[in-house]
Amino acid sequence: MSCFRGKMTSHTKLSTGIYPHHVVIEEERGEKIECWGYRKSNIRTVAVYGAGILTCGVLFLIIFYWKPDWGLRLTHAKCPNEHADSLIVKDIYARDHKCKIIRERVIGDSDISDGPTLSLPLINTVTQRETKLDKGHMRYFKFQKAVYIWDSDGQLYFKLRGLAHNVPCSDFYDIYSKGLDEETTQERQQLYGLNEIQVRVRPILVLLLQEVMNPFYIFQLFVVIFWFCINYIYYTLCIVVMSAVSISVSLYTTRTESTRLRTMAEVHETVEVLRRNGDRETVPNSELVPGDVIIIPTNGCSLTCDAVLLSGNCIVNESMLTGESVPVTKTPLLNPQGVKMIYSMDTHKRHTLFCGTKVIQVRTHGDEAVKCVVTQTGFSTAKGQLVKSILYPKPTEIKLYRDALLFVGILTIIAIIGFIYTAVIMTLQGASASKTIIHAIDILSIAVPPALPAVLTIGMVFAQFRLKKEGIYCISPQRINLCGTVDVVCFDKTGTLTEDGLDLLGVQAASKGSFSPMVADAKSLFSEPVSVAMATCHELMEVDGEITGDPLDIKMFDATSWTLDLGEKASSRLPGAMAIAKTGSSDQIGAKGTLDEKQELTEIATLKIFPFASALQTMCVIAMDTVTRKTYALAKGSPEKISKLSQKDTVPLDFQDVLDGFTKQGLRLIALAWKPIDINPDDPNELSRIQRDIVECDLEFAGLLIMQNKLKPATTPAITELNEANIRTIMVTGDNIFTAINVGRECGMVRPGATIMRVEAGPPHDHLKAKLVITPLVDDVQRDVDNNCDTNGTMKEDKVLISQQGEESPLIACDGTTFGIIRDHYPQIMPKIAAQGVIFARMSPDQKSQLVETLQSLGLSVGMCGDGANDCGALKQAHVGIALSEAEASVAAPFTSKTATISCIPTVIKEGRCAMVTSFGLFKFMALYSLIMFTSVTVLTSVQYYIGDMQFFIIDIVLCTSFVLAVGYNKAYHQISTKRPITKLVTPPIVFSLIAHVVILIGFQVLVLVLVLNQPWYEPSELDEAHRNVVSYENMAVWLLANFQYLTLAFVNTPGPPYSNRFYKNIPLLIVFIVDFLICLGFLFYPPARIIKAFKLKHIPSYTFKALILFLAAVHFIIALSVEYVLAPSKRLMNLITCQCFRKKKAPKYHGVELTVLKKPLMDILSESETIACE
């Protein structure tokens, strides 16, 4: 039976495509998936299978394994979706997938079924629409853990969803609060399936098969078998060992990651559910369906589904989702009478229990049970979506592999040419057909290096080990090379750049519309309204005898002289009280309270909490003076918000100046306010009915809390190192913009004296376009630019916009509201905002991801560093995501640092650059190694000679393999260079270098062959029955020179500064170079007789000629160095070769945007200049 999860609603937008077989499904965030219908064609299938047999199965491998969508297109014909049996589905990343259409029988109202089956009334209920079936069957397909159902009437696909979409809040109380009966539960289980997040951990054998089915490894397998057949054992075994190690590392990484993900995802528990008849039943969590009512036990539990709370309060640890270990309080869902409110997981986050979180404590009134209704199960839950994003990540293009395939294709063409040339030459020389074929295939295997897949992983494997020693763990080794390409790094602020906790710097009370002087000791204000608000306006809770909660709330309360009773201790003293705050000492108890001028204030009880809401930027409580029985509303929140909610005459006149003064010093401010409120504290119904907007209005401003958030010691050095390397740094935070700018200046992200253009935008209203306001700031001081505005209010060009740092453009700062408005209404200036932006404040998690995506659209390689709290989306979106938290929420990040500082960023970039240049160097060496050998064999073949197996052994094992293994020990350079490493193989310097080296190699080998043929002591060797001979002067001369050439090319392709250490600091590599050079000299001058016989060499009698070979090797060494370090890096030469000097020069760019655009004011880029204001 199929496994459905979620509930289909009208929120999913659908449209038919431009063809009858084409359907477009638009998801909530504007993402689209497209479907094309296909039906199997017998004629096409027979033709494809015939072609597959003729190609010896190669076609089957391509179309049924590597490209299954190709196979579907070849064996199926396009048809309308209602007749299709298969689909091609294009995902949001434009990748094609093959999906099978499934048909399921559905019974109608009058049908009788012997067992559980799908019913049409149930489908219509959950889909909230009249669904037309296809001849009594439901057609659907599964794609990336979601199910899409076909509607024959609308000719559309709908996504099956849960109760978290388009469901009125009242339905949870009116329809679902009493639970489901057993029959309904069984029906829904048939539709929704098991409540499981299953992560498949493939067996080792399956993973091994998938790995070796890579085209590289298939070719390697062919070569290995061939070499075994011709008894070339040693290097074959070496390749097998190297490939086995490479495959083992890959399998271990994949298996470990899958196992870790499965451990996180799978939970097996029992839960207590309420049935409609009032009975309670204990069932496995896998049997839960949307609509079930769960009873939360008093000792807490782990949530295995998403649910909405209907009764009681829960204290929940959401660290799995947010990365923050601070518990949060969940309250029952609001059910306002007469108002139709649609439930939303985002809007009603405080009332939603998320899958993967842990309820650690419950609070109830009397014997009332804590109940919640299941809204989402399986992969539709918050945890399921996280796991799904890991299983189906955004594809990352690694240019090295793409270019490597292109080069392998070129080498293959050369190999085919060599194959044909060898076959023709040997045929003309009278060789047998079998010998000709074997020799030609050998040439083919020489030209394309079979060890290439293993060699390309050497740099990454060694870099991964070095990162692990630094406490940085990588679950995606392929991303290590991407670290070397990073152009810009985005940082979260709190917990990343700064310490997690806040220190209370002081309190500034307000009274009668004016501020009092700031005091560092809040205990002196124990009877002031600001102190009472500090003691009561919080969400602290008691867990296992300890007071816990938001660190800011703890700091705030600890600064007062009050004591606190929580939970049962408070409710036992005063029924219904959630907390009771008492003055801390006996001499203070008699003090006169300022909340009531006629009575003494001794203690105050919290009766109701309105939790902090990010959309409102406030939280408030209703509290009661236990002596006078009078009730008060006390609130805290952002200063801007609290000032708007307060009576104007209570807000100090210099409020904005004081606020700006503190925020520009990088301080975080929290405003407090209060007011008397007329409510009966003994009437729980009145308390439950009171609305938040009634409480949070006409407040009396009480004062400010001034909090200090210190930079981490490692922040400034790391930012400085990145700045010196010209790697751009950006702050993306949810904090105040002035606080963020101050932190940016303090850590060096904003250079001293830089001009910051603060961009502000207001939403469009009354048919008017959005307004954009640009304010230049220098050293956080707003400049008077009135004289720089023309009569139309448009800012003039030039000096205001260009900073004091020469020709550099000014930096830009904006908040999340402005960012969203610009994306929607001014997309033409978004590239400039992204290219020059340095501070992005008040950014939501989605906006952080959007910023990363915008930077990527400019062609930049983006890094993201966060502490795991609300950064998961951006961490997954970035090319290189580094989490400074081991929370499960950061499991999607490719890198995790045990040390919670950004010092890991320079380390990762250094290792990434080292791994990248190592991979590039080894690829170039392997390509040249193959071409040297190809040249040697081809040259000798033309004169009927060949290289022996033991000679191949020296080349393959002693000279090449030892170098490949030793070069991986190269450590990263100690600093990050301003010069970026080359990120593409197909670039003029690399292509020129390869071609030049090949031409030089051929020239020197032909030269030594000509020289040996003209020596007076030269004698031609006798040929064997295959018209071939290994023992010859020709073979000896070419082989000896080629040995030095291998060594030369290994040396010139060894990476060094400014990306990795110099070669002599790599002791294993230094030993390899010395030993290999001595071996080459030994074979040249003093080969023992036993070695000559074993290696089938022919001793050269002339030491003069031996010296000539050494001289030619030295000349080649000098020329190779010149090519690699003088000619290839020369921009003039490359421009001349590529005719760049004759082409029209492209406009220079900075971070993907033309400099001419960057120097333009924002308003000049916009066509609607009348919408711009200058302040």
N, C-alpha and C positions, 0 to 999 in steps of 0.2 A: 504493500500500500504506500502511496506517496506520502511525503511528510510536508505538510503545509504549516507555515508560521506567519502570523500577522493577520491583518485585515485589510481588505481592499476598500478604498474610499474614493470619493470624487476628487480628492486633492491631487491625484496623479493626472496630469494633463496628457492627453493622447491625441494623435492626429494621424490620418492616413498619409502615406508617402506619395511620391509623385507617380508611382506605378502601382498596379493592383496587388503585386506581391510584396510591396514595401510598406512597413508600418514604423512610425516613430513614436517612442515612448519618452515623454519628458518627465523627469523626476522633480522633486521640490526645489532643488537648488539650481535649476536651469540645466542640469545635466541630461544628456540624451543618450538613449540606446536605440539602435535601429535594427529592424528585423526584415529579412528577405525570405519568402517562402519558397521551398523546393520540394519536388516530388520525385521519387526514384524512377529512373528510366532503365529498363532492361537492356535496351540496345547499347546505351552508353556504358552500362556496367560491364557487359560482355566485351566491348571494345577496350575498356580500361584494363580488365584482367588479362586480355590477350597481350596488350602492350607491356603489362607488368611481367608476364612470363618471358617475353622476348628480351626484356632488359635485365633478365636474371634477378628479378625482385627489386632492382634499384628504384623503379617507379613506385612500387608499393611502399618502400621506405620513405620516399619523399611525400607522397600524397596521403598516406594513412598514418604517418607518425610525425614527420617534421611539419607538414602543412595539411592537417586534416580538412581545413576549409577548402583547399584546392581539390581534395578528393571528393568532397560533397558536390562541388560545382561540376566536376567531370562526370560523376555518376548519376547526377540528378538534373532535372530540368526545372526552370522557374515556373511557378504557378501561384495563383491567389492563395492567401494565407489560410482561407477556410478549407482548402483542399490539400494543404501541405502536410507532409509527414516529417519534414526536417526544416531547420532554420539556419541561416547564417546571421549571427548576432554581432553587431559592431558595438563594442563597449565605449565608455566615455573617453578612452585613450585611443580610439580609432583602430583597435585591434579586432580582428575577425575571429569568431568562435563558432564551433559547430554544436548545435543543440537538437535534441530529438523531441518531437511532439508526442505527448502522452495523452491517451484517451481513457477517461474513467466513466463508468456507468453511473448515472444518477437516477434515483427513483422519484416519482412525483407524489402528489398528495394521496392519490388513491392506490398507489402501488403497495404491495406487501413484500417485506423483506424478511428473510430468515435470520439474518444477523446484522451487525452494525455495517452501515453503508452510507454513502453520501446521499442527502435528500435535497430536493430543490428548495423547500421552505427554509432549510438551514442556510443554504448558499445565498438565497435572497436576503435573509436576515443579516448575515455577516457582511455582505457586500452593499447593503442598503440600496439595492436597486433590483429591478426585474431582469434577471439574467436569462438570456435566450440560449438554450443549449443546442448542440449539434446532434440532432437525431437521438436525443436522450443521453448524450455523452458530454462530459465536460472535457474540453481540450485545453491543455496547458503545457508549459515548458519550464524547466528549472534552469536558472542562470545565476551563478555566483551566490548560492545559498538563498535565493529568492525564487518565488513562484509567480508566474504571469499567466493569467487565465484569459482565454479567448471568448469574446462576446460576439456571437454570430450576428446579432441584430445591428450592433454598432460597427462591426468589422474592425474591432479594436482589441488590444490586449490590456488587461488591468493587473496591477500588482496586488497580491494578497497581503493584507496588513493586519495589525492588531487593533486594540481598543484605544490606542494612543492618538488616533487621528479622527477628527471630525465627529467626536462624541461629546454631547453636552454634559457639563458637570453634573446636572441633575439626574442623568441616566444612571450614574454610579450609585446614587441613593435610591432612586425609584425602581430601577430594573435589576441591578446586580447586587445590591447590598445583602440580600437574603441568600445568595449563593445559587448554585445550579443543582438540579436533581440529577440522579445517576444516568438516566436516559439521555438527557441533554449533554451531559459530560461525555458520554461515549460517542455521541454524534460529533461533538466538537473535536474529540480526539481523532476521529476519522479524517476530519478536515485539516486540523492544525498539526497533527502528528505529535511526536515526542518533544518534550521540552528539554532538548539537549543541544549543547554546543560541541559538536563532534569535530575533533581535529585528527585527521588521519595521519598516523605515523607509518609510513610505508616500510615494509620489510627491507632489510639490507640488500637482499638479492634484487628486489625491484629497483631500489635506488641505484644499485650498481649497473643494472641494465640500462636505466635512463641516462646515466652518466656516460657510459661507453657508446651509446647510440648517437652521441655527438659526431658530426661529420669529421672533425679532426681525429677523434679516436677510432672511427671506422677505417679511415685511411691508415692510421697507425697500426691497427690490427692487421690490415692487409700486408703492410710492409714487414711487420714482425714475422708473420707466417712465411712470407717469401724468403726473408733472410734466414729463418730456421731451415727452410728447405735447401738453401744453398750452403748450409753449414757455417754461416757467419754468426757465431754464437755469442761472443763476448759483448759487443755493443748492443746486440739484440737484448741480452739479459739486462744490460744497463738501462736501456729504454724502458723495459718492462718494470724494473725497480723504480725508476723515476716516475713513471706514469702511475704505478701502484701507490706511491707515496702521495702524489698529487690527487689522485682519485680518493684515497683514504681520508686525506684532510678535508676534501669537499664533502664526502659522505658523512664524516664525523660532524662537521659544521651543520649540515642540513638536518641530520638526525637529531643532534642536540637541540637545535632550534625548534624542531617539530615537537620533540618530547617536552621541552620547556613550555611551549605554547599549549600543548594538550594538558599538562599538569595545571596550568593556570585556568584553562577553560572548563575542564570537566569537573563537575561536582555531583556527588551522589549522597543525597540526604532524604529524610522523610519530613513531610510537612503536614500540619493539621488544617483541614479545609472544612468549611461550613456548608452543609447541604440545605436545600430549600425547606426541608421538613424540620429543620432545627437541629438535626443530628450533626455531630462532629466526627470526621473520619480521617484517619492517618493514611496518607498515600505517599508513594515515591515522588520526588520532585519532577521526575520525567513525565508524570501523568498530568501535570498541571496544564490547563488551557485558559485562554483569555476568557474572563468572566467568572472564574473560580474566586471564592473568598477565602483568604488565608488568615488563620489565627496566629498572630505573632506571640511566641512564648515569652513569659516574663523574664527569662534568663537570656533572651536574645537569640539570634540565629543568623545564618548567612543567607542572603537573598539569591534565589536561583531563577528569578524572573523579574521583569519590571512590574511594579504594582503602584496603585494610588491609595493613599491612606485615608480611611473613612472615620476611624475613631481612635482615640488615644494619641499619645505623643511617643516618638521614637528618637533615641539618640543613636546616630549612625556614623560609622567610620567609613568614609568614602575614599580612602587613600588609593584604592585600586584604580579609580577613575581620575582623581584630581592630583594624586601625588602628595596631598596634604594629609597629615595624620591627625589633624584637629577634628574632633567629632562635630557633627552638625545635628541640629534638632529638626525633626520632621513633624509637621502638624497636619491635622485632618484637612481634606480638600474643602474649600469654601462652596457653599450651596446657596447663593443668594436667591431669595424668593422673587419671582416676577422678572428675573433677568436671565436671559439665555446666554450662558457663558460656555464657550467651547474649550474643552480640556486640551492643554498643550504641555508637553513634557518640559519645554523651556520656560514657559510662563509660570507653570505650577511646579517648579523644581523643588520648592520647599515642602511640597505635599507628595512627592514621588519617591518611592523606594526603588533604587536601581539595582539591577542584577550585578552580582559581584561584590556588592557592599555588605557590610556586616552590622546588624542591629546589636548594639552592646547593652542597651537598657531601654525599658519601656516605662511610660507613665500613664496611669489610667485614673479615672474617677470612680471610686468604689469598686464594684465587681465587674465593671464593664470590660469586655475583651477588646484587645487591640486588633482591629480588622483592616484588611486592605484587599483591593480587587486586582486580580492579575490583568495587566493590559498588554504585555508583550511577552513572547516566549522564544526560546532558541536564539537564532541569529538575528532576530528582530530587536532583541534587547540592547541596552547600552553596551553591555559587555560583549554581546554577540557582534555588534557593529565594530567594536575595537578589534576583535579577533578577525573579523572579515577583512578589515582594512590591512591587516598583516598578511592574511592569506592571499589577497589580491592587491598588492601594492601598485603604486604608479610605476610604470616601466621606466627604468633609467638607462639611457643610451650611453654605453661606454665606448668612446670613439676609438680607443686602442684596439678593441676586438673587431669593430667594424672595419677599420683600416687594415687590420691584420688579415681579415678575410680577403680584402682586395689584393693585398700583396701576395697572399697564397694563390689567388687566382692568376696573378701575373707569373708567379713561379711555376704554376701548373702549365701555363702556355709555353714557357721556356722548356719545361720538362717534356712536353709533347713534341716540341721541335727537336729536342735532343734525342727523344725516343725514335722519331722518324729518321733523323740523321744517322744514328747508330745502326738502325736496322738496314738502311740503304748501304752504308759503308761496309758493314760486315757481310752483307750479301754479295756485294761487288768483290770483296776479298776472298770469297769462297767459303765462308764459315757455314756450319750446319744450321738448319732452321731452329733446332732446340737451343743451341748456343746463342744464336742471334736473338731469339725471344728473351732468354734469361738475361743476357747482357743489356738489352734495350729496357727491360723492366727495372733492372738495377739502376740504369741511368735515371729512370722516372722516380725511383725512390730516393735517389741522391739529391735531386733538384728541389724536392719539397721536403723539408726537414720533419721527420716523424716525431721528433722530441719537442716540437714547438708548443703543444698544449701545456706540457709540464713546465717548460722553460718560462712561459709567460706568468706562471703563478709563483715563481721563485721569490721575486721582490715582495709580493703581497704576503706570502707565508712568513718570511723573516720579519717584515714590518709588523705583522700581527703579533708575533712572539714578543717583539720589543715593546709594543703598546701594552701588552698584558703585564709586562714587568712594571710599567708605569701606572698600573691600576686602571687602564682603559680597555674595555672589553668590546669586541666587534663581533656582531652576529651576521654580518654581510661582508666578507673579505673583499668582494669586488668593489665595494665603496672606498676602499683604502686608496686606490689610484685616483678616485674623484677628489679626495682630500687635497691632492696636489694641484687641483685646478681652481680652488676656491678664490673668488674675486671679492666677495662681500660676506660678512658674518653678521647675523641678527642676534641680539641678546635680549632675553628677558631681564628685568631689573631686579625685583625683589627675590632674594634667594639665589640669584645668579651673579649679578654684579655686586649686590649688597647683601648684608647679613639677613637671615630669615626674620629675626626678632627686631622689635622696635624698642628703643629706650625712651622713657618719658623725660623730656627736657624741662618741661614746666607746664603750668596751668595759668591761663589768663582769663579771669572771671570778668563778666560784664554785668552791669547793673544800671538801670535807668538810662539806657542808651549810650553808655560810655564804658570803655575798658578800664579795668584796674591794672596796676603794674603786674607783670608776670612774676609768679612765685615758683621756685623750684620744688618746694615741699608742699604737696597738696594737702597734707594732714592739717595744715593751718587753716584750711578752708572747710573744716568738717561739717559746718552747719550751713554753708552756702548752697544754693540750688545746684551749682556746678558739681559740688562734692556729692550731693544726694543722687544726681544723675549718674555720676561715675560709679556709685555704689549699687545702683539698681538697673541701669540700662545696659544689660549684657545678656549673654546666653550661656553663662557658666553652668556646669553640671557636675554632679558627683558620680564618679565611676570607681568602684572598688575602694571606696573610702577616700579618694583623692579628688580634689577640685580640678577639673580640666575644661578645656574650651579653647577658643581663639586666643593665641598668645597676646594679642592686643588687649582683649578683654581682661586677661589675667593681669597684665601690666597696669592697666587702668584701675582695677579694683585694689591691687596691692598698694597703689600709691595713696589710697585713702586710709582713714583710721577706723574703718568699719570692719565688722566680722560678718560671716555669712552662714546661714543654714540653708541647705538645699534638699530637694527631694522629699523623702518620707519625714525627715526631721522637721522640715518646714510645714508640711501638710498636717503633721500630728499636732503642731501648735496652733495652726490656723487652717481649717479645712479649705481646700481649694488653692492654697498658697503654693506657688512654684518655688519661691525663694523668700527668705526674710533677712534683711540687712539690718544690723544693729550697730550703734555707735560703740567705739572700741574700748572706752574706759569710763569709770564711774564719774569722774569730774566732768566728762563731756555729756553724760546723760542728762544732767540738769540744765544744759545749755538751751538757750531759746532758739527754736527752729525758725528758719526764715521762710519755709513754705507755708507756715501759718503763724502770723505774728502774735497770736493770743495763746498758743499752746507750746509746750515743750516737746521737742522732737526726740524720741528714743529709738524707735525702730520703724521700718517701713517694709511692707510685704508686697511682693510682685504677684499680681493676680492673672495677668495675661501678657504674652509676648507676641509682638508682631516681628518675625525674624527679619534679618537684613535682606533686602532685595536689591540686587545689583542694578535693576532697571530704575528703582526709586532712589537708590543711593542713601537709604536711611534704614534704621530700625527703631522701634519704640516699644515701650511697656506701659501697662496700666498698673499703678501701684497704689497702696493704701497706707496711710499713717495709722498704725494699729492703736494709737491712743485716741485720736480724734475721729477715727473711722472715715476721714475724708480721703477722696481718691484724686490721683494726679496722673497726668500723662507726661512721660519723660522720653525724650528722643535724642538720638545721636546720628551723625552721618556726615556727608561731605559739607564743608562750610558753605559752598554755593547753594546747595539744596536746603540746608537748615535755615539759612538767611531768608530764602524765599518763603519758607513755611512759617516764619516768625512775624509777629506784628512789627511794622516798620519802626515804631517809636522805641522798640526794645533793642533794635540792631544799632550798634554804634555807628556814628557818621563816618568814622575813619576805618570802617570794617574792611573795605576793599584794599586800602593802603596797607593795613596791618597784614591782611592775608597775602598780598603780593610780596611784602617784605619777608615774611617767613618762608613762603614757597620758593622764592628766588634764592634762599639760603639752602635749599634742598631738604627742608623740613616737611614732615607730613602732619597735616592738621585735621583734627576731628572736632566738629562743633557739637555743642550740647544745648538743649532747650527743654522747657517744661511748661505746663499750664495746669490749673485746676480743672477737673472734669466732673460733671455731675452724673454719677452712675451709682446704682445700688450694688455694693460689693457682695451682698448676701444672695443676689439673684444670678445664678449661673447662666440662665437663659439670656439675660440682658448682656452679660459679659460676652457670650458667644455670638450674639447678634450684632454687636457694635462693629462698625466698619472702620477700616484703617484710615480712610480719607477724612473721617470725622475727627479721629484722634490727632492726626498729623496736620493740623491747621491752627492758625491764630496762636502759635506758641510764643513763649517769652524767651528770648535769646539769653542763654546762661553763661556762655563763654567758650573758650577754645582749649583743646588739649594739643600741646606741641610735642610731637614725637620725632625722634631722630633715627634715621636708618643709615648705618655706617657702611662704607665700602668694605668689601673683603680685602685683606692685605694683598692678595694675588691679582686683584682686578687691574689696578693701574699699570703694573709692569707688563701684563699680557696685552692690554690695549695699546700701550706704547710700542711694544714689539710689532703688533699688527700694523699700526700706523707707519712705523719706519719701513715696513715692507710694502707700503702702498696698498694694503688690503683694507678695504673700507669697512667700517664698523657702524652698526645701526642699533639703536635702542628701541625695542618694541615692548611697551609696558601698559599696564592698566592704571598706572598712577597719574597724578596731576602733571600737566605739561611743564610747569615751571620747576617742579621738583625734579622731573626727568632731565630738564635742561641743565639744572645745577649739578646733578649727578654726572651728566655727560661731560660737563666742564671739569669737574673734580677728577674724573678718571682719565681725562685726556681724549675722550671720544669727540668732543667739540674743542677745536684748537683755540688757544688764547687769542682774544681779540677778534674772533670770527664774527661775521654778520650772520645772524639767524633770521630768516624770514618766517614769521609765524603766519601760517595760512589758516584762516577760519572761514567756515561756510555755514550758511543757514538754509534750511529746507525751503523749497518753493511754496508759495501760498498765494491765494487769491489770484490765480492765473499768472502770477509773476514768477520769473525765473529765480533760481537759487542765487543768493548773494554771496560774493567772495570778497573777503577782507584780508588784506596783506599788511602785516605790521613788521617793519624791520626792528630787530633787537640786536644791540651790541653789548656784550658782557651782561646780558640779561636786563639791560636798561632800555626801555622803549624810547626810540628817538623821535623827535619832533620833525616830521617830514611834511608838514603842511606846505612849506615852501617848495617842496618837490612835486606837488600835485598841480596839474593844470586846471583850467577853469571847468573842465568837465569831470573833475575828480579822478582823473586817470594819472597814475604815478609816472613821472618822467623817467627816461632811460638813464643809465650809466652809473654814477658814482655810488648812489645809495645801494644799487644792486650788486656792485662788485666789491668784495671784501677788501680789507687792507692787505691781504696776502697776495698782492700782485694781480694776475689775471684769473685767479681762481673764482669760480662762481660762489655765491653765498649758499649757506646751508639752509635747509627747510625743516620746519617743525610743524606738526599738525596733530590733531586728536582724532579719535575714532569716528566721531560724528562727521567731521570734515572729510575724512578719508572716504567714508561711505557716500557722501554727497558728491564728491569729485568723481568717484567711480561711476555714479549714475548719471550725472549731469554735465561733467567736464572731462570726458575720457581723453580728450586731446592733450590735456596737460598732465595726465597720469604718468607718462614716461619721465617728464621733468621732475615731478614730485618724487618718483621712485629713485631717479638717478642722483638727486641732490638731497633727499630727505635723510636726516640723521636722528631725529627724535619723532617717534610715533607714540603718542600717549593715549590713555583711555581706550586702548584697542581691545576688542573682544577676541576670543579664540578664533572665530571664523575670519575676522579681519587680519589677524596675524598670518593665517594661511594665505589669504588673498594677497597680502603684501609680498610674501615669498614667491607666490605665483607670478605677480607682476614683475618682480626683479628677474625671474627666470625668463619671462617673455622678452626681456631686453638682451637675452643671450648671455646672462651672467650665471656663473656657478655659485650657488648660494649655500652657505652654512647657517645652521640654526642651533643655538645653545639655550636650553631652558632647564628648569629644575623639575619638570614633569607636571607642574600645576598649570592647567589650561594651555599647555604648549604642545600637546601631542599632535594636533593637526598640523602645525607648522613644522614640527620635527619630522613628520612623515612626508610633508610636501617638499622639504628642502633636499638638495642633492646630498648634503652631509648633515645629518641630525645627531646632535650629541646631548644626551640627557645627563644632568647632574643629580640623578636620583635613581635608586634601584627599585622604585615603586613599579608595580605591574603596569601602571598606565604608560610607562616609558618603554615597554617591551617592543614597541614598534620602531623605536629609534635605532639606527644601525650601530651607534656607539653609545656606551654608557661608561661614565667616569665614576670611580669609587671616591675620588677626591672631589668634593662639591665646590670646586673653583674653576674659573675659566682658564687657568693655566694649562688645561688639557688642550685648548684650541691651538695654540702655537705648536704643541707637541704633535698633534694629529696632522697639522698642515705640513710640518717638517717631514714626518714619516711618510705622508702621502706623496710629497715631491720626491723623496728618496726612492720609494717604491715605483713611482711612475718612470723616473729616468732609468732605473734599473731595468724595468720591463722594456723600455724603448731601446736601451743599449743592448740587452740580450736579444731582442728581436732583430735588430740590425746585424748583430754578430752572427746569429743563426742563419739569417738570409745570406750574408756574405760567406759564411762557412759552407753553406750548400753550393753557392755559386763557385767558390774556389774549387771544391771537390768536383763539381760538375765540369768546370773548365779543365781541370787536371785530367779527368777521365776522358773527356771528349778529345783533348789534344793528343793523349796517348793512344786513344782508339784509332785516330786518323793515321798513326804510324804502326798500328797492329801490336801495341803494347797495352798493358793494364796494370792497375795497382793491386797488390796482394792483400789478403785478409789481415795479416799481421800489421801491414802498413796502415790499413784502415783502422786497426785497433789503436795504434799510436795516435792517429788523428782524432778518432772519435772519443776515446777514453782519456788518454793522457793529456792531450792538448785542450780538447773542447769541454768534455764533461766536468773535468776538474775545475776549469775556469767558471763554468755556469754555476756550480755549487758554491764555489768560494766567493763569487761576487755578491751573493746574497747577504754576506756578513757585513757589507758596507753599511755603516751607520749614517744616520741623517746628519746633515751639517748643523753646526751649533746655532746658526741664525737663519732667519728667513730673508731671502734675497728679494730686492725690488724687481728683479728680472723674473718673469714668469717662465716656467718650463714649457716646452712645446707640447701641446696636447693632441696633436694629430700626426699620424705617420705620413700622410700624403701632404707634405709641405715642400716647398722648393728646396730648403736646405737639406732635408733628409733624402729626398729623391735625387738631388744632385750628388750628395755624398755617396749613395749606393751606386749610382751609375758610374761616377768617377772611379770609385774603388774597383768596380768590376772591369772597367776598361784598363785600368792600371794593372790589375791582376793578370788579365789575359795577355797584356803586352809583355810583362816580365816572364810569364811561363813560356810564351812563344819564343822570347829572346833566349832563355836558357836552353830551350830545346834546339834552337838554331846553333847556339854556341857549342853545345856538346857534339852535334853532328859534324862540326868542322874542326874538332880536336884531332891532332895527329895520332893519339893513342886510341881513337874511337874504333870499335869493331861492332858491326851489327850482330845481334843475337839470333840464334836459331828459333824458329817458331814451332809450337807444338802442333798436335793434330787438329786443334781448333783454330789454327792460324793466329795464335796469341802467345805472348810470353810476358812474364812478370819480371824476370831477371834480365835487366838491360841497363845500359848507360842512360838511355832516354828516361826510363822509369826513375832511376836513382836521382838524376839531376832535377827533374820536375818535382819529385816527392820531397827532396831535401829543401828546395826553395819554398815549396808550399807549406812545409812545417813552420818555417820562420814567418810566412805570411799569416798563418793562423794566429801565431803569437802576437804579431804586430796588430792585427785587427782586433784581437782580444784587448790589447792594451789601449788602443785609441777609442774603443767603445766602452771602456770602463768609466762609469759615471764618477764625477768628482764635484768640487765646489762649483757653484754655490748651492748645490742640492744634496750632496753627500760628501763624506770625508774623502780625503786624498787616499789613493790606493795603498800607499805605504803604511797607513794606519790600520788597514785591514790585514792583519798578520796572516791568516790562511791564504788570502789572495797573493800577498807578497811572496810567500813560500812557493805557491803554485807557479808564479812567474819565474822565480829563480830556478826551480827544479826543471820546469819545462824548457827554459833556455839552455840549461846545462845538458839536458837530454838531446836537444837539437844539435848542440855543438858536438856532443859525443858521437851521434850518428854521422855528422859531417866529417869529423877529423879522425876519430879513433874508434870506429865500430869493431868490436871483437869478432873473431871468426865465427863463433857460435851464433852471435846475433845476426851476422850477415846471412848465415845459412837458414836460421829460423825465420827471418823476415824476408827471405828471397831477394836480397840486395845484391848489387854488383859493385865491388869496390872500385872507386875512382883512383887511378894511380897518381894523378897529378895534384899536389898540394896547391899549386898555383890556381888550378881550376876550382879547388875547394875554397880557396881564399876569394876567388871571383864570385862564387855563390854567396859567401858571407857578405861581400861588398854589395852585391845586388840586393840582398836582404836588408842591409843598412840603408841603401838608397831608397828602397821601398818604404822602410820605416819613416824616413824623413818626409817623403812625398805624402804618405798616409797621414802623418801628423799635420802637414800643411793643408791637406784637403779638409781634415776634420776641424781644425782649430783656426785656420786663416781664411780659406776660400768659402767653405759652407756658411760660416757666420756672417760673411760680408754682405751687407744689405745692397750695396751698389752692384755687386756681381749678380746677386739674385734678381734684382730689378732689371738688369740688362738681359739676363737669360730668359726671364719671363716676360720681357718686353714691357715691364711695368713703367719704365721711364718714358715710354712713348704713349702711354694711356693717360686718360684724364684722371687726375688725382681725386680720390674720394675725400669727402669732408671728414676731418678728424673727429673721433668720437671719444666720449668719456662715459664708461659704464653703459655702453650700448646706445647712447644718445649723442647726436652731433653737437659739437661745441658751440656752433652758431645758435642752436636751439637753447642750450644751457645758458648762454649769455643774454638771451632775450628775457625781458620781464614776462611773468606769467600772463599779464593782461594783454601783451602784444601777441601772444600765441592764440588767445581767444578772439573769436570774431565778434562776440557780444560784449563789447567793451563797456556798455552802459550798465552791465551787471556788476562791475568791479567798483569797490569802494576803497579809499585810501585813508588810513587813520594816522 
